[in-house]
Amino acid sequence: MRAVFILLTTMLLAISGPIAAQDSYQTEATHAVIMDFETGQILFEKNGDEPMPPASMSKLMTVLMVFEAIENGTISLNDELPVSENAWRRGGAASGSSTMFLEVNSRARVEDLLRGIMIQSGNDACIVIAEALGGTEAAFAEMMNDRALELGLENSSFANSTGWPHPDHRVSARDLATIARIMMNNHPDLYPIWAEREFTYNGIRQYNRNPLLGVFDGADGLKTGHTEESGYGLVGTAIRDDERRIIVFNGMTSNNARANEAERMMRAALSDFSVYHLFAADDPVEQSAPVFMGEAEMVALRVGEDISIGLHRRARRGLTVTAIYDGPIVAPINEGDQIGTLLVEAPGIEAQEYPLLADETVERKGLMGRIGAALVHMLRGGN
């Protein structure tokens, strides 16, 4: 018999009034996610797992590869790498694309190349790095793909180091947010370069294109992107009152539209969304489950993992947590056995299920006890 128990309704502070579609955040971007930095919870998404042309936003993966190469000693910030004719022709001044104006057959320090990528979006710097770490840019792209799989980036494929349009170069908004979160968590010493407002190389001063820097208080990264195929996009982050959010969006129609949406989305991310911590791992659940043929009539229940949910604050009024199991539970029951599922639902999000575990061991009745229980069950009309 399926048993359903509503454990928690109208969680936390209820908000008066109906929950309407217009209360939730909407965006004109074709792809978007808002991620909570601390938990990795997705607070909002629009086509968040759909692979998209990421343009220069995919340079986040290139930078992460450099950060990891520095950490494992493959290269150092002071190493000087050669600028090939290929890097100059395809990414330098001769290319007409974003560049840090490296000179052909020169050498550049890794630290300068990082700034050239992170601040100036230099394609030439990306190719120099790719050739140094992979031998060729194509080989480096395969390294990126291998690393993406290791990191669990399920909706990413890289064909180059720059984000130059290619039918096999696709990254989802969620994966971009995940890369940003990994970078901030694992490389706090190098991450602050993203917040630098300008960089001068070869006598040419260029400015960071991130529209949040200097405009939105607490913003300190990360990367814009634009091609005709992708539209205008951004991976951005900001911290306020010890809460950090990461936003990713793509498909805006102009630079101004991107700047406006960046500020609007980040403001909503920090003001309109929250992470609600429902249970910690091993927390008991208020509802117990009836037991059949057991030495105890009921078995206590618990959750097996931390359970948090990210919501628009207006949606928390409709948040429900439901225990679902087939009962009564037939003994013997071992502590930690999965009894059923915990269903978490709220307006505007996909339902989430978590294992519901026995919080104690219940031994099976002896023979005479089982006979007696069976008779009681029959007298009560059991099948």
VENDAUR-V93714 format. One record per helix or strand of 2 or more residues. SS is the DSSP state (H for helix, E for strand). FROM is the first residue (numbers start at 1). LEN is the number of residues. Records with the same first field share a line. If there is no record, write none. Layout:
# VENDAUR-V93714
SS: FROM-LEN + FROM-LEN
This chain:
# VENDAUR-V93714
E: 2-8 + 31-6 + 42-5 + 80-3 + 107-3 + 156-2 + 170-2 + 198-4 + 204-4 + 219-9 + 231-10 + 243-10 + 273-7 + 284-9 + 298-6 + 307-6 + 320-7 + 329-2 + 338-8 + 352-7
H: 21-3 + 55-17 + 85-7 + 93-3 + 110-9 + 123-12 + 137-14 + 173-14 + 188-8 + 255-17 + 313-6 + 367-13
